[in-house]
């Protein structure tokens, strides 16, 4: 099973602020996320896949 990350952990991994990640979630961008109860969580593999996509899109 994938490790579930909270928004602060994803913010640290991506060097984005939690508010930026909330905005990404609002507009449908950023890594996939889900709500469990009142908390937004991210699967670690989804965050890593999203980061790989960002590098691929910029030729990095």
Buried (B, 14 or more C-beta within 10 A) or exposed (E): EEEEBEBEBBBEBBEBEBEBBBEBBEEEEBBEBEEEEEEBBBBBEBBEEBEEEEEEEEEE
